[in-house]
Amino acid sequence: MQGMTLRFEGALVRAGRPDLPDARIEVGDDGRVRSLEQASGGTARKVLVPGFANGHSHAGMAALRGLGDGLPLLEWLRVVMSAESLLTEDDVLWSLRLSLAEMIRGGTTAVADAFLWNERLVEAAVEAGIRIAPGVAVFGPEGVPYEAAGGQPLDGQIAMAERIGEAFRGHPLVRPTYGVHAVYTSGPEVFARVAERAAGNGMGVQVHLSESPAEVAEALAARGETPIETAARTGLLTPSTVIAHAVHATDDDLALIAASGASIVHNPGSNLKLGSGIARVTRMREAGIRVALGTDGPASNDALDPLRELRLALQLQRGSLERADALSVDDGLEMLTVNGYEALGFEPTALEPGDPADLVAVSADSVHAEPFHSPSGFLGWVATGADVTDVVVAGRPLLRDGELLTLDEERIRYEVARIAARLR
């Protein structure tokens, strides 16, 4: 593709703006949009949209997809973490690549991911071409996670996060973070330690908070405060903090998050599968909190389809509140694009000239797209990841006319099948 000019035609859909039915976008060699103009003819049956941000995932778990189905969160975690201890570094690498292939095929252009990370694994994500906020998983002082893959004790986990922070400082595709797991696995002391180090070096933080009723009840019994109150007290909540879930955040919790400037990532598919509940997304947004969308990991969702999460988010708010206007398609697209990019620390794009060329093209040339009255309505209520035909990140095509360009899909599927057979 080098030396070729990338051009796309279709209906342009962007959060906060009216649909532009006949648009032509040209991508420059500098990784930014060169031009946006009216197309002639208007025959292209595609929807063009800024790239989708997956605000929360655990891509290295792809080989564990489907484990523990039917178990509530804390029991599910015991099953999955036991299986994780058997994964080698190569297993994590191939699982990561499988997840990246699935994400790119679904239109994901940026992802925040908390799991086992080292320089080799981050380089694999960079080679795939996706923007990534890798969060080195930080647990408590007891035990060593990911032992077969070279996992380290607590000090080593923090050191690895900071090593990646130095190695990829200023990289256009990478925003290194600490992936603090949760208060019930890491503890308040680790929260405080990471908060102090992040304040000194400017790195971001990813953390699970108030995901399930059991987690909140356990925290209240142990310390008399919610997980979010613990995070606030220890200094972990800052504008660079990305909170996964917050399904059971109280109004006081939401006030703390709003005051801190931290972001929340809503993961509707995972929350439903694990029976964790329905997050109060509308209330979060009313409180002034930046809310993004995520899939969670491929072992807890189990799909990595951002358009599926968009639809679930819309339906859950409207259904639970019994209001058809509770969350609009435009609100959901804002969560999936602008809010996600800002939460991860990347420059968002509206695909205007000079903006980052992070673009997704979705085919509307199918029976389920007829009649094609509303491009944004098609995205919000009809399209799936299977309709995505093209994905561009920083001007580089990762998916072109349905062909994955940066990953060897056949080899990935072969390697992950071998891993799954061995684990069985």
C-alpha positions as CSV (number, residue, x, y, z in Angstrom):
1,M,0.0,0.0,0.0
2,Q,3.0,2.3,0.3
3,G,2.9,5.2,-2.2
4,M,-0.8,4.7,-2.8
5,T,-3.3,7.4,-1.8
6,L,-6.0,6.2,0.4
7,R,-9.5,7.5,-0.4
8,F,-12.8,6.6,1.1
9,E,-16.3,7.5,0.0
10,G,-19.5,7.0,2.0
11,A,-21.8,8.5,4.5
12,L,-19.8,10.1,7.3
13,V,-21.1,9.7,10.9
14,R,-19.5,11.6,13.8
15,A,-20.6,12.2,17.3
16,G,-22.2,15.6,17.9
17,R,-22.5,16.4,14.2
18,P,-25.2,15.7,11.6
19,D,-24.6,12.8,9.2
20,L,-22.9,13.8,6.0
21,P,-24.5,11.6,3.3
22,D,-21.9,11.8,0.5
23,A,-18.3,12.3,1.8
24,R,-14.9,11.7,0.3
25,I,-12.0,11.4,2.7
26,E,-8.4,11.4,1.5
27,V,-5.6,10.3,3.9
28,G,-2.2,12.0,3.8
29,D,1.3,10.4,4.1
30,D,1.7,12.1,7.5
31,G,-1.0,9.9,9.1
32,R,-3.6,12.6,9.1
33,V,-6.6,13.5,7.0
34,R,-5.6,15.4,3.9
35,S,-9.1,16.4,2.7
36,L,-12.8,16.0,3.4
37,E,-15.2,17.0,0.7
38,Q,-18.5,16.3,-0.9
39,A,-18.5,13.2,-3.1
40,S,-20.1,13.3,-6.5
41,G,-22.8,10.7,-7.3
42,G,-23.3,9.4,-3.8
43,T,-23.4,5.8,-4.8
44,A,-21.0,4.3,-2.2
45,R,-23.0,2.1,0.2
46,K,-20.6,2.5,3.1
47,V,-20.6,4.4,6.4
48,L,-17.4,6.1,7.4
49,V,-16.8,6.8,11.1
50,P,-13.9,7.7,13.4
51,G,-12.0,4.7,14.8
52,F,-13.5,2.9,17.8
53,A,-11.8,2.9,21.1
54,N,-12.1,-0.3,23.3
55,G,-11.6,1.2,26.7
56,H,-11.1,-2.0,28.6
57,S,-9.8,-5.5,27.6
58,H,-7.5,-8.3,28.6
59,A,-6.4,-9.4,25.1
60,G,-3.9,-12.0,26.3
61,M,-6.8,-14.2,27.6
62,A,-8.1,-15.1,24.2
63,A,-7.0,-18.8,24.6
64,L,-9.2,-19.0,27.7
65,R,-12.4,-17.9,25.9
66,G,-15.5,-19.5,27.4
67,L,-14.0,-20.8,30.6
68,G,-16.2,-20.6,33.8
69,D,-19.4,-19.9,32.0
70,G,-22.3,-19.5,34.5
71,L,-20.1,-18.5,37.4
72,P,-20.4,-15.1,39.2
73,L,-17.4,-12.8,38.9
74,L,-15.4,-13.8,42.0
75,E,-15.8,-17.5,41.3
76,W,-15.2,-17.0,37.6
77,L,-11.9,-15.2,38.5
78,R,-10.7,-18.1,40.5
79,V,-11.2,-20.5,37.5
80,V,-9.6,-18.1,35.0
81,M,-6.7,-17.1,37.2
82,S,-5.9,-20.8,37.7
83,A,-5.8,-21.3,34.0
84,E,-3.8,-18.1,33.4
85,S,-1.0,-19.5,35.6
86,L,-0.5,-22.2,32.9
87,L,0.0,-19.8,30.0
88,T,3.6,-19.3,28.7
89,E,4.8,-16.0,27.3
90,D,4.3,-17.5,23.8
91,D,0.8,-18.5,24.7
92,V,0.0,-14.9,25.8
93,L,1.6,-13.6,22.6
94,W,-0.6,-15.7,20.3
95,S,-3.7,-14.9,22.4
96,L,-2.9,-11.2,22.1
97,R,-2.6,-11.5,18.3
98,L,-5.9,-13.4,18.1
99,S,-7.6,-10.6,20.1
100,L,-6.0,-7.9,18.0
101,A,-7.1,-9.6,14.8
102,E,-10.7,-9.8,16.1
103,M,-10.6,-6.2,17.3
104,I,-9.3,-4.8,14.0
105,R,-11.8,-6.8,12.1
106,G,-14.5,-5.2,14.2
107,G,-13.2,-1.6,13.8
108,T,-11.2,-1.1,17.0
109,T,-8.4,1.3,16.4
110,A,-7.3,1.9,20.0
111,V,-7.5,-0.3,23.1
112,A,-6.7,-0.1,26.8
113,D,-5.5,-3.5,28.0
114,A,-4.6,-4.7,31.4
115,F,-2.7,-8.1,31.6
116,L,0.8,-9.5,31.4
117,W,2.9,-7.0,29.4
118,N,6.5,-6.7,28.5
119,E,8.4,-5.0,25.7
120,R,8.0,-8.0,23.3
121,L,4.2,-8.0,23.7
122,V,3.9,-4.3,23.3
123,E,6.0,-4.5,20.1
124,A,3.6,-7.1,18.8
125,A,0.7,-4.7,19.3
126,V,2.6,-2.0,17.5
127,E,3.4,-4.3,14.6
128,A,-0.3,-5.0,14.3
129,G,-0.8,-1.2,14.0
130,I,-3.3,-0.5,16.7
131,R,-3.1,2.3,19.3
132,I,-2.6,0.7,22.7
133,A,-2.5,1.7,26.4
134,P,-0.8,-1.4,27.9
135,G,-1.4,-1.8,31.6
136,V,1.0,-4.1,33.3
137,A,-1.1,-6.1,35.8
138,V,-0.3,-5.0,39.4
139,F,-1.5,-7.4,42.1
140,G,-0.7,-7.5,45.8
141,P,2.4,-8.9,47.5
142,E,1.0,-12.4,47.9
143,G,1.8,-14.8,45.0
144,V,3.2,-14.4,41.5
145,P,0.7,-14.1,38.7
146,Y,1.3,-15.5,35.2
147,E,4.1,-17.7,36.6
148,A,4.6,-19.8,33.5
149,A,4.9,-16.7,31.4
150,G,7.6,-15.1,33.5
151,G,5.3,-13.1,35.8
152,Q,7.0,-11.4,38.7
153,P,6.3,-10.4,42.3
154,L,4.8,-7.0,43.1
155,D,8.1,-5.0,42.8
156,G,8.8,-6.6,39.5
157,Q,5.3,-5.8,38.2
158,I,5.7,-2.1,39.0
159,A,9.2,-2.1,37.6
160,M,8.0,-3.6,34.3
161,A,5.3,-1.0,34.0
162,E,7.9,1.7,34.4
163,R,10.3,0.0,32.0
164,I,7.7,0.0,29.3
165,G,6.9,3.6,30.2
166,E,10.5,4.5,29.5
167,A,10.9,2.3,26.4
168,F,7.8,3.7,24.7
169,R,7.8,7.3,26.0
170,G,6.5,9.5,23.2
171,H,5.6,6.6,20.9
172,P,2.6,7.7,18.7
173,L,0.8,4.4,19.2
174,V,1.5,3.6,22.9
175,R,0.4,5.1,26.2
176,P,1.9,2.9,29.0
177,T,0.0,2.6,32.2
178,Y,-0.1,0.7,35.5
179,G,-2.8,-2.0,35.4
180,V,-3.8,-2.1,39.0
181,H,-6.1,-5.1,39.3
182,A,-8.7,-4.4,42.1
183,V,-8.9,-3.6,45.8
184,Y,-9.6,-7.2,46.6
185,T,-6.5,-8.5,44.9
186,S,-4.1,-5.5,45.2
187,G,-5.1,-3.8,48.4
188,P,-5.1,-0.2,49.6
189,E,-1.4,-0.2,50.2
190,V,-0.7,-1.0,46.5
191,F,-3.2,1.6,45.4
192,A,-1.3,4.2,47.4
193,R,2.1,3.1,46.2
194,V,1.0,3.1,42.5
195,A,-0.7,6.5,43.0
196,E,2.5,8.0,44.3
197,R,4.6,6.7,41.5
198,A,2.1,7.7,38.8
199,A,2.1,11.2,40.2
200,G,5.8,11.3,39.9
201,N,6.2,9.9,36.4
202,G,3.0,10.9,34.7
203,M,1.9,7.4,33.8
204,G,-1.8,6.5,33.7
205,V,-3.6,3.9,35.7
206,Q,-6.2,1.3,34.8
207,V,-8.2,-0.3,37.7
208,H,-11.3,-2.5,38.2
209,L,-13.7,-0.8,40.7
210,S,-17.1,-1.7,42.1
211,E,-17.8,-4.3,39.4
212,S,-20.0,-6.6,41.4
213,P,-22.2,-6.5,44.5
214,A,-19.9,-9.0,46.3
215,E,-16.9,-6.8,45.7
216,V,-18.6,-3.8,47.2
217,A,-19.9,-5.8,50.2
218,E,-16.5,-7.3,50.9
219,A,-14.9,-3.8,50.8
220,L,-17.5,-2.3,53.2
221,A,-17.1,-5.2,55.6
222,A,-13.3,-5.0,55.6
223,R,-12.7,-1.2,55.6
224,G,-16.1,0.5,55.9
225,E,-15.7,2.2,52.5
226,T,-16.5,1.3,48.9
227,P,-13.7,0.3,46.5
228,I,-14.1,3.8,44.8
229,E,-13.8,5.5,48.2
230,T,-10.6,3.5,48.8
231,A,-9.2,4.6,45.4
232,A,-10.0,8.2,46.2
233,R,-8.5,8.1,49.7
234,T,-5.3,6.6,48.4
235,G,-4.9,9.1,45.6
236,L,-5.5,6.6,42.8
237,L,-8.2,8.7,41.1
238,T,-6.8,11.3,38.8
239,P,-7.6,12.6,35.3
240,S,-5.3,9.8,33.9
241,T,-7.2,7.0,35.7
242,V,-9.4,4.7,33.7
243,I,-12.0,2.9,35.9
244,A,-13.3,-0.4,34.5
245,H,-17.0,-1.1,35.3
246,A,-18.2,0.9,38.3
247,V,-21.5,-1.0,38.0
248,H,-22.3,-0.5,41.6
249,A,-21.0,3.0,42.2
250,T,-23.1,5.0,44.6
251,D,-24.0,8.6,44.0
252,D,-21.2,9.6,46.5
253,D,-18.8,7.4,44.5
254,L,-19.8,9.1,41.3
255,A,-19.2,12.5,42.9
256,L,-15.7,11.4,43.8
257,I,-15.0,10.2,40.3
258,A,-16.4,13.4,38.7
259,A,-14.3,15.6,41.1
260,S,-11.1,13.6,40.2
261,G,-11.5,13.8,36.4
262,A,-11.1,10.0,36.1
263,S,-13.0,8.2,33.3
264,I,-15.3,5.2,33.5
265,V,-15.4,2.4,30.9
266,H,-18.8,0.7,30.6
267,N,-18.5,-3.0,29.6
268,P,-22.2,-4.1,29.1
269,G,-21.5,-7.5,27.5
270,S,-19.2,-8.7,30.2
271,N,-21.4,-7.3,33.0
272,L,-24.4,-9.1,31.6
273,K,-22.6,-12.5,31.1
274,L,-21.1,-12.5,34.6
275,G,-24.4,-11.3,36.2
276,S,-22.7,-8.3,37.6
277,G,-25.5,-5.9,36.9
278,I,-26.3,-2.9,34.8
279,A,-24.2,0.2,35.2
280,R,-26.0,3.6,35.6
281,V,-24.4,5.1,32.5
282,T,-27.0,7.8,32.2
283,R,-26.4,8.9,35.8
284,M,-22.6,8.8,35.3
285,R,-22.9,11.1,32.3
286,E,-25.3,13.5,34.2
287,A,-22.6,13.7,36.9
288,G,-20.2,15.0,34.4
289,I,-18.1,11.9,34.1
290,R,-16.4,10.9,30.8
291,V,-17.8,7.5,30.0
292,A,-16.2,5.2,27.4
293,L,-17.1,1.8,26.1
294,G,-15.2,-1.5,26.4
295,T,-15.6,-5.2,25.7
296,D,-13.6,-6.5,28.7
297,G,-11.6,-9.6,27.9
298,P,-12.3,-12.4,25.4
299,A,-12.8,-14.8,28.3
300,S,-15.5,-12.8,30.0
301,N,-17.5,-11.4,27.1
302,D,-16.7,-13.4,24.9
303,A,-16.8,-11.3,21.8
304,L,-14.7,-8.3,21.0
305,D,-17.2,-6.4,18.8
306,P,-17.5,-2.7,19.6
307,L,-20.7,-2.2,17.6
308,R,-22.3,-5.0,19.7
309,E,-21.3,-3.2,22.9
310,L,-22.7,0.1,21.5
311,R,-26.0,-1.5,20.9
312,L,-26.1,-3.2,24.3
313,A,-25.3,0.1,26.0
314,L,-28.1,1.8,24.3
315,Q,-30.6,-0.9,25.0
316,L,-29.7,-1.4,28.6
317,Q,-30.2,2.3,29.5
318,R,-33.4,2.6,27.7
319,G,-34.8,-0.7,29.0
320,S,-33.7,-0.3,32.6
321,L,-35.0,3.3,32.8
322,E,-38.0,2.7,30.6
323,R,-37.1,5.7,28.6
324,A,-36.5,5.6,24.8
325,D,-34.5,8.8,25.1
326,A,-32.2,7.6,27.9
327,L,-29.2,7.2,25.7
328,S,-29.1,8.3,22.1
329,V,-27.1,6.7,19.3
330,D,-25.1,10.0,19.2
331,D,-24.3,9.6,22.9
332,G,-23.2,6.0,22.3
333,L,-20.9,7.0,19.4
334,E,-19.4,9.7,21.6
335,M,-18.6,7.1,24.2
336,L,-17.1,4.7,21.6
337,T,-15.0,7.3,19.7
338,V,-14.2,10.7,21.3
339,N,-14.5,9.6,25.0
340,G,-12.6,6.4,24.5
341,Y,-9.7,8.2,22.8
342,E,-9.5,10.9,25.4
343,A,-9.7,8.4,28.3
344,L,-6.8,6.5,26.8
345,G,-4.7,9.6,26.2
346,F,-4.9,9.7,22.4
347,E,-5.9,12.6,20.2
348,P,-9.5,12.1,19.1
349,T,-10.5,12.6,15.5
350,A,-13.5,14.0,13.7
351,L,-11.9,13.1,10.3
352,E,-11.6,16.8,9.5
353,P,-8.5,17.9,7.5
354,G,-5.5,17.8,9.9
355,D,-7.1,15.3,12.2
356,P,-5.6,11.8,12.9
357,A,-6.5,9.4,10.1
358,D,-8.1,6.8,12.3
359,L,-11.0,5.6,10.2
360,V,-13.4,2.7,10.0
361,A,-15.5,1.9,6.9
362,V,-18.7,-0.2,7.4
363,S,-20.5,-1.8,4.5
364,A,-24.2,-1.0,4.2
365,D,-24.5,-3.1,1.1
366,S,-26.5,-6.0,2.7
367,V,-30.1,-7.1,3.2
368,H,-30.1,-6.0,6.8
369,A,-29.2,-2.4,5.7
370,E,-32.3,-2.0,3.6
371,P,-33.8,0.5,3.4
372,F,-30.8,2.8,4.1
373,H,-32.5,5.9,5.6
374,S,-30.1,6.8,8.4
375,P,-26.3,6.1,8.5
376,S,-26.1,6.7,12.2
377,G,-29.2,4.6,12.9
378,F,-27.6,1.8,10.8
379,L,-24.5,1.9,13.0
380,G,-26.4,2.1,16.3
381,W,-29.0,-0.5,15.7
382,V,-28.1,-2.8,12.8
383,A,-24.3,-3.0,11.9
384,T,-22.0,-5.5,13.5
385,G,-18.2,-6.0,13.4
386,A,-18.8,-8.4,10.5
387,D,-19.8,-5.4,8.4
388,V,-16.5,-3.6,8.8
389,T,-14.5,-3.6,5.6
390,D,-11.7,-1.1,6.2
391,V,-9.7,0.1,9.2
392,V,-7.0,2.7,9.1
393,V,-4.9,3.9,12.1
394,A,-2.5,6.9,11.8
395,G,-2.9,6.6,8.0
396,R,-1.9,3.0,7.8
397,P,-4.4,0.5,6.5
398,L,-4.8,-2.5,8.9
399,L,-7.9,-3.9,7.1
400,R,-8.6,-3.2,3.4
401,D,-11.6,-4.5,1.6
402,G,-12.0,-7.2,4.3
403,E,-8.4,-8.4,4.1
404,L,-6.3,-8.2,7.3
405,L,-3.0,-6.7,6.3
406,T,-0.9,-6.6,9.5
407,L,-1.5,-10.0,11.1
408,D,-1.2,-13.6,9.8
409,E,-4.7,-14.8,10.7
410,E,-4.2,-18.4,9.6
411,R,-1.0,-18.8,11.7
412,I,-2.7,-17.2,14.7
413,R,-5.7,-19.5,14.6
414,Y,-3.4,-22.5,14.3
415,E,-1.2,-21.5,17.3
416,V,-4.2,-20.7,19.5
417,A,-5.9,-24.0,18.7
418,R,-2.7,-25.8,19.8
419,I,-2.7,-23.8,23.1
420,A,-6.3,-24.6,23.7
421,A,-5.8,-28.3,23.0
422,R,-2.9,-28.4,25.5
423,L,-4.9,-26.6,28.2
424,R,-7.7,-29.1,27.8
